[in-house]
Amino acid sequence: MNIYDELKERNLIAQTTNEEEIKTLINQGKAIFYIGFDPTADSLHVGHFMALCLMKRLQMAGNTPIVLVGGGTGMIGDPSGRNDLRSMMTIETIDKNVECFKKQMSNFIEFGDDKAKIVNNKDWLLDLNYVEFLRDIGTHFSVNRMLSAECYKNRMEKGLTFLEFNYMLMQAYDFYYLFMNYGCNMQFGGDDQWSNMLAGTELIRRKLGKDSHAMTINLLLNSEGNKMGKTSNGAVWLDANKTSPYDFYQYWRNVNDADVIKCLKMLTFLPLDQIKEMEKYQGEELNQAKEILAFELTKLVHGEEEGSKCKEIAKNVFSGNLSFENIPTLIIDEKELIDEKIELAEILVKSKLCTSKSDARRNIEQGGVFIDNKKETNVKYTFSKEDLLGNGKIIKKGKKNFIRVYINE
């Protein structure tokens, strides 16, 4: 099966322009494509996963990814899918986030002179002359057509700022700039980006003629990815300091039965024949598929050793065979103690087993917190320094979430 047909088989492609030409370029390894990432945080999350995996698949097939980090557009904020204005970020914050993105993306794609490239649109957007930009680019945009786009229609009732209204022009200009300077012939994005992407294709055709080779391909990146990237406790991050490898593993281990095969197809690099066999699984068998999904994705983000460790920990938790050697840890510094004591509720928050002190107290009161397998319902329970010396304590919330806590002497 060629790579383009595999993408369709994995349910990645929703719609395209110039499908036959796109198919030929991708299958021949001649696609130079970009995907944009707005640096709104200092870590990528699993909502970006589909885009990262897609870039990896296409690079493995000989195509060239361009990672476009929106250092310039990030100063405005994409109105797509938003009900309000995004908060403004400083250049310093954006630059820091961009550096974090580069490091995490290196786990998926290979950067180099003849390999993937990473570019930042602040390098060309921040130096634009506004009047020249309007005369050169703005003249090709119809306000009536722009207002009919979904990314703007959803904001019209609550108010769309002129700042955000410029976003489509700037994203279109990104594609034009990459086309002219990097030979970029394709752009990929999610459903909510379709209007902006078409605007970029149209801009190139208007400026360079109808025969210019600029194409748009629309993938289910954000519509599926953002849904996968959110939990009741917020985002699931790729940064191990924000979401531990074990929590990351558990997130995928606990996906809904209806989603596990879809996730295996879209996000893992397992052969489709193997995944099709798992489509036959029913009942408890689906847990095997979930374990495979969790291991494959943890391995991809955190490495095979960490993936195997998380798999073993989860197995021990399920069997009740907990030991100090095979569970996640939280190290408490003595400076964090007050009068050589620390509250259970505070540890639950520090370990991210709970989202806040009130959440921690609620779980304690309801009998969902255990210390060394003994239920603790006292919301004011406090550990002494001596309690946490040596092997420390094992704290568990519910059946599957736990942490070993000890003091770093």
C-alpha positions as CSV (number, residue, x, y, z in Angstrom):
1,M,0.0,0.0,0.0
2,N,1.4,3.4,-0.9
3,I,1.7,6.1,1.7
4,Y,-1.2,8.2,0.6
5,D,-3.6,5.3,0.5
6,E,-2.3,4.3,4.0
7,L,-3.2,7.8,5.3
8,K,-6.7,7.3,4.0
9,E,-6.9,3.8,5.4
10,R,-5.9,5.2,8.8
11,N,-8.8,7.8,8.5
12,L,-6.5,10.8,8.6
13,I,-7.6,12.6,5.5
14,A,-10.9,14.4,5.5
15,Q,-10.7,16.4,2.2
16,T,-8.2,17.8,-0.2
17,T,-7.7,20.0,-3.2
18,N,-6.0,18.6,-6.3
19,E,-6.1,15.1,-4.8
20,E,-4.5,13.2,-7.7
21,E,-1.6,15.6,-7.8
22,I,-1.2,15.5,-4.0
23,K,-1.3,11.7,-4.1
24,T,1.4,11.6,-6.8
25,L,3.8,14.0,-4.9
26,I,3.4,12.3,-1.6
27,N,3.8,8.8,-3.0
28,Q,7.0,9.9,-4.9
29,G,8.4,11.6,-1.8
30,K,8.3,15.1,-3.4
31,A,5.9,16.8,-1.0
32,I,7.4,19.8,0.9
33,F,4.6,20.5,3.4
34,Y,4.1,22.6,6.4
35,I,2.1,22.3,9.6
36,G,1.7,25.3,11.9
37,F,2.0,25.3,15.7
38,D,1.1,28.4,17.8
39,P,3.4,28.5,20.8
40,T,0.7,29.2,23.4
41,A,2.3,27.0,26.1
42,D,5.8,25.7,26.9
43,S,4.9,22.2,25.9
44,L,3.1,20.4,23.2
45,H,0.1,18.2,24.3
46,V,-1.6,15.2,22.8
47,G,-3.9,17.5,20.8
48,H,-0.7,18.0,18.7
49,F,-0.1,14.3,18.5
50,M,-1.8,13.6,15.2
51,A,0.2,16.4,13.4
52,L,3.5,15.1,14.8
53,C,2.8,11.5,13.8
54,L,1.7,12.6,10.4
55,M,5.0,14.5,9.8
56,K,6.9,11.4,11.0
57,R,5.0,9.1,8.6
58,L,5.5,11.4,5.6
59,Q,9.2,12.0,6.4
60,M,9.7,8.2,6.6
61,A,8.2,8.1,3.1
62,G,10.8,10.6,1.8
63,N,8.8,13.8,2.0
64,T,10.0,17.0,3.6
65,P,8.2,18.5,6.7
66,I,8.4,22.2,7.5
67,V,7.5,22.9,11.1
68,L,6.1,26.5,11.2
69,V,6.1,27.9,14.7
70,G,3.9,30.9,15.0
71,G,6.1,33.3,16.8
72,G,4.5,36.1,14.8
73,T,0.9,34.9,14.5
74,G,1.1,33.8,18.1
75,M,1.2,37.5,19.0
76,I,-2.3,37.9,17.6
77,G,-3.9,34.6,18.3
78,D,-6.0,32.4,16.1
79,P,-9.7,33.1,16.5
80,S,-10.6,29.6,15.2
81,G,-12.7,27.6,17.7
82,R,-12.5,30.5,20.2
83,N,-15.3,32.3,22.0
84,D,-13.1,35.1,23.3
85,L,-9.9,36.9,22.6
86,R,-6.7,35.1,23.3
87,S,-4.5,36.6,26.0
88,M,-1.5,38.5,24.6
89,M,2.0,36.9,25.1
90,T,5.3,38.7,25.2
91,I,8.0,38.0,22.7
92,E,10.2,36.5,25.5
93,T,7.4,34.0,26.4
94,I,6.8,33.0,22.8
95,D,10.6,32.5,22.2
96,K,10.8,30.3,25.3
97,N,7.9,28.2,24.1
98,V,9.4,27.8,20.7
99,E,12.6,26.4,22.1
100,C,10.5,23.9,24.1
101,F,8.6,22.8,21.0
102,K,11.9,22.2,19.0
103,K,13.2,19.8,21.6
104,Q,9.9,17.8,21.8
105,M,9.5,17.6,18.1
106,S,12.9,16.1,17.7
107,N,11.5,12.9,19.2
108,F,9.2,12.6,16.1
109,I,11.0,14.1,13.1
110,E,14.7,14.5,12.1
111,F,15.9,18.0,11.5
112,G,18.8,18.9,9.3
113,D,19.9,20.6,6.0
114,D,18.3,18.0,3.8
115,K,15.7,16.8,6.3
116,A,12.9,18.6,8.2
117,K,13.1,22.3,8.8
118,I,11.8,24.4,11.6
119,V,11.0,28.1,10.9
120,N,9.4,30.9,12.9
121,N,7.0,33.3,11.1
122,K,8.1,36.1,13.3
123,D,11.2,36.3,11.1
124,W,9.1,37.6,8.2
125,L,5.9,38.9,9.8
126,L,7.3,41.3,12.4
127,D,9.2,43.3,9.8
128,L,6.3,43.8,7.3
129,N,5.4,47.3,6.3
130,Y,1.7,47.6,7.0
131,V,0.8,49.8,4.1
132,E,2.8,47.7,1.7
133,F,1.3,44.5,3.1
134,L,-2.3,45.8,2.6
135,R,-1.5,46.9,-1.0
136,D,0.4,43.6,-1.9
137,I,-1.7,41.1,0.1
138,G,-4.9,42.7,1.3
139,T,-6.1,43.6,-2.1
140,H,-6.6,39.8,-2.9
141,F,-9.0,39.3,0.0
142,S,-12.8,39.8,-0.1
143,V,-14.2,40.9,3.3
144,N,-17.5,39.3,2.4
145,R,-15.9,36.0,1.8
146,M,-13.8,36.3,4.9
147,L,-16.8,36.9,7.1
148,S,-18.5,33.8,5.7
149,A,-15.7,31.6,7.0
150,E,-16.4,29.4,10.0
151,C,-13.4,30.7,11.9
152,Y,-15.0,34.2,11.9
153,K,-18.7,33.4,11.9
154,N,-18.5,31.8,15.4
155,R,-17.0,35.1,16.8
156,M,-19.3,37.6,15.2
157,E,-22.0,37.5,17.8
158,K,-19.6,38.1,20.7
159,G,-17.4,40.5,18.8
160,L,-14.5,39.9,16.5
161,T,-11.6,42.3,16.9
162,F,-9.8,43.8,13.9
163,L,-6.6,42.3,15.4
164,E,-8.0,38.8,14.9
165,F,-9.5,39.7,11.6
166,N,-6.0,40.0,10.2
167,Y,-5.1,36.4,11.2
168,M,-6.4,34.9,7.9
169,L,-4.2,37.3,5.9
170,M,-1.2,36.5,7.9
171,Q,-1.6,32.7,7.7
172,A,-2.2,33.0,4.0
173,Y,1.0,35.0,3.7
174,D,2.9,32.3,5.6
175,F,2.1,29.8,2.9
176,Y,3.0,32.3,0.2
177,Y,6.3,33.0,1.9
178,L,7.1,29.3,2.4
179,F,6.2,28.6,-1.2
180,M,8.5,31.4,-2.5
181,N,11.4,30.8,-0.1
182,Y,11.3,27.1,0.7
183,G,9.5,25.5,-2.3
184,C,6.7,24.5,0.0
185,N,3.9,23.0,-2.1
186,M,1.5,21.7,0.5
187,Q,-0.1,22.8,3.7
188,F,-1.8,20.5,6.2
189,G,-4.2,21.5,9.0
190,G,-7.3,20.5,10.8
191,D,-11.0,21.2,10.0
192,D,-11.0,24.5,11.8
193,Q,-8.2,25.7,9.6
194,W,-9.8,25.0,6.3
195,S,-10.8,28.6,5.5
196,N,-7.4,29.9,6.3
197,M,-5.7,27.2,4.3
198,L,-7.8,27.8,1.2
199,A,-7.0,31.5,1.6
200,G,-3.3,30.7,1.3
201,T,-3.8,28.6,-1.8
202,E,-5.9,31.3,-3.4
203,L,-3.4,34.0,-2.6
204,I,-0.6,32.1,-4.4
205,R,-2.8,31.5,-7.4
206,R,-3.8,35.1,-7.6
207,K,-0.3,36.4,-7.3
208,L,1.5,33.7,-9.4
209,G,-1.2,32.4,-11.8
210,K,-3.6,29.5,-11.8
211,D,-0.9,27.0,-12.8
212,S,1.2,27.6,-9.6
213,H,1.7,24.3,-7.7
214,A,0.2,25.2,-4.3
215,M,-2.1,22.7,-2.8
216,T,-4.1,22.3,0.4
217,I,-4.8,19.1,2.2
218,N,-7.2,18.9,5.1
219,L,-6.6,16.4,7.8
220,L,-8.6,15.6,11.0
221,L,-5.9,17.1,13.2
222,N,-7.7,19.5,15.5
223,S,-11.2,18.1,15.5
224,E,-10.0,14.7,16.8
225,G,-6.7,15.8,18.3
226,N,-8.1,18.5,20.6
227,K,-10.7,16.2,21.9
228,M,-8.1,13.6,22.7
229,G,-5.9,16.3,24.3
230,K,-8.3,17.3,27.0
231,T,-9.2,15.6,30.2
232,S,-11.2,16.7,33.2
233,N,-7.9,17.8,34.8
234,G,-6.8,19.8,31.7
235,A,-4.3,19.0,29.0
236,V,-2.2,15.9,28.7
237,W,1.3,17.2,28.0
238,L,4.3,15.7,26.2
239,D,6.6,17.2,28.7
240,A,7.4,14.7,31.5
241,N,7.6,17.5,34.0
242,K,4.0,18.5,33.3
243,T,2.5,15.0,32.7
244,S,4.5,12.1,34.1
245,P,5.2,9.2,31.7
246,Y,3.1,7.0,33.9
247,D,0.1,9.5,33.8
248,F,0.6,9.7,30.1
249,Y,0.6,5.9,29.8
250,Q,-2.6,5.7,31.9
251,Y,-4.3,8.4,29.8
252,W,-4.1,6.1,26.8
253,R,-4.7,3.0,28.7
254,N,-8.1,4.4,29.8
255,V,-9.4,5.6,26.4
256,N,-13.0,4.8,25.6
257,D,-13.6,1.4,24.1
258,A,-15.1,3.1,21.0
259,D,-11.8,5.1,20.5
260,V,-9.1,2.6,20.9
261,I,-8.9,1.2,17.3
262,K,-9.2,4.8,15.9
263,C,-6.3,5.9,18.1
264,L,-4.2,2.8,17.1
265,K,-4.8,3.7,13.4
266,M,-4.2,7.4,13.6
267,L,-1.4,7.6,16.1
268,T,0.7,4.4,16.2
269,F,3.0,3.0,13.6
270,L,1.8,-0.6,14.0
271,P,0.9,-2.3,10.7
272,L,-2.7,-2.0,9.6
273,D,-3.1,-5.7,9.4
274,Q,-2.2,-6.0,13.1
275,I,-4.7,-3.3,14.0
276,K,-7.4,-4.9,11.9
277,E,-7.0,-8.1,13.9
278,M,-7.6,-6.0,17.0
279,E,-10.8,-4.7,15.5
280,K,-12.3,-8.2,16.3
281,Y,-11.6,-7.8,20.0
282,Q,-14.6,-7.7,22.3
283,G,-15.0,-7.1,26.1
284,E,-11.9,-7.8,28.1
285,E,-9.9,-8.3,25.0
286,L,-10.1,-4.6,24.3
287,N,-7.9,-4.0,27.4
288,Q,-5.1,-5.7,25.5
289,A,-5.5,-3.3,22.6
290,K,-5.5,-0.4,25.1
291,E,-2.2,-1.7,26.7
292,I,-0.6,-1.8,23.3
293,L,-1.8,1.7,22.4
294,A,-0.5,3.1,25.7
295,F,2.9,1.4,25.4
296,E,3.4,2.4,21.7
297,L,2.6,6.1,22.4
298,T,4.6,6.3,25.6
299,K,7.5,4.7,23.8
300,L,7.2,7.3,21.0
301,V,7.2,10.3,23.4
302,H,9.3,9.1,26.4
303,G,11.4,6.2,24.9
304,E,11.1,2.4,25.0
305,E,12.7,2.0,28.5
306,E,10.1,4.4,30.0
307,G,7.3,2.8,28.1
308,S,8.3,-0.7,29.4
309,K,8.6,0.7,33.0
310,C,5.1,2.2,32.8
311,K,3.7,-1.0,31.4
312,E,5.2,-3.0,34.3
313,I,4.0,-0.5,36.9
314,A,0.4,-0.6,35.5
315,K,0.6,-4.4,35.6
316,N,1.7,-4.4,39.3
317,V,-1.0,-1.9,40.2
318,F,-3.7,-4.1,38.6
319,S,-2.4,-7.2,40.4
320,G,-2.0,-5.3,43.7
321,N,1.7,-6.2,43.7
322,L,3.1,-2.7,44.6
323,S,6.7,-2.3,45.6
324,F,8.9,0.7,46.2
325,E,11.0,0.0,43.2
326,N,8.3,0.0,40.5
327,I,6.1,3.1,41.2
328,P,6.3,6.8,40.3
329,T,8.0,9.0,43.0
330,L,7.6,12.4,44.4
331,I,10.7,13.7,46.2
332,I,10.0,16.3,49.0
333,D,12.7,18.8,49.8
334,E,13.1,19.5,53.5
335,K,12.6,23.2,52.7
336,E,9.0,22.4,51.8
337,L,8.3,21.3,55.3
338,I,6.7,23.7,57.9
339,D,7.8,22.8,61.4
340,E,9.1,19.5,59.9
341,K,5.5,18.6,58.7
342,I,3.6,18.6,55.5
343,E,-0.2,18.0,54.9
344,L,-1.5,15.1,52.9
345,A,-3.7,17.4,50.9
346,E,-0.6,19.4,49.8
347,I,1.2,16.2,48.7
348,L,-1.8,15.2,46.7
349,V,-1.6,18.5,44.8
350,K,2.2,18.4,44.4
351,S,2.0,14.9,43.0
352,K,-0.8,16.0,40.6
353,L,-3.0,13.3,42.0
354,C,-5.4,16.1,42.7
355,T,-5.9,19.4,40.9
356,S,-6.2,21.6,44.0
357,K,-6.4,21.6,47.8
358,S,-10.2,21.6,47.7
359,D,-10.1,18.6,45.2
360,A,-7.7,16.8,47.6
361,R,-9.8,17.4,50.6
362,R,-12.9,16.2,48.8
363,N,-11.2,13.0,47.8
364,I,-9.9,12.4,51.3
365,E,-13.4,13.0,52.8
366,Q,-15.0,10.6,50.3
367,G,-12.6,7.8,51.2
368,G,-10.7,7.8,48.0
369,V,-7.2,8.3,49.4
370,F,-5.0,5.6,50.9
371,I,-1.6,5.7,52.7
372,D,0.2,2.4,52.5
373,N,-3.1,0.7,51.5
374,K,-4.9,2.2,54.6
375,K,-7.8,4.5,53.9
376,E,-7.3,8.0,55.3
377,T,-10.4,10.3,55.7
378,N,-8.9,13.0,57.9
379,V,-8.6,16.1,55.7
380,K,-6.0,17.6,58.1
381,Y,-3.8,14.5,58.1
382,T,-0.1,15.6,58.3
383,F,3.1,13.7,57.7
384,S,6.1,14.3,59.9
385,K,9.6,14.4,58.6
386,E,10.3,11.0,60.1
387,D,7.2,9.5,58.2
388,L,8.9,10.4,54.9
389,L,12.4,9.3,55.5
390,G,13.8,6.1,54.0
391,N,11.3,4.4,51.7
392,G,8.7,7.0,52.5
393,K,5.0,6.4,51.9
394,I,2.8,5.1,49.1
395,I,-0.2,7.3,48.5
396,K,-3.0,6.1,46.3
397,K,-6.0,7.9,45.0
398,G,-8.7,5.7,43.7
399,K,-7.7,2.3,42.2
400,K,-5.1,3.3,39.7
401,N,-3.4,6.6,40.7
402,F,-0.6,6.5,43.2
403,I,2.8,7.9,44.1
404,R,5.7,7.1,46.4
405,V,6.6,10.1,48.5
406,Y,9.8,10.5,50.4
407,I,12.3,13.2,51.6
408,N,15.5,13.7,49.7
409,E,18.0,13.5,52.6
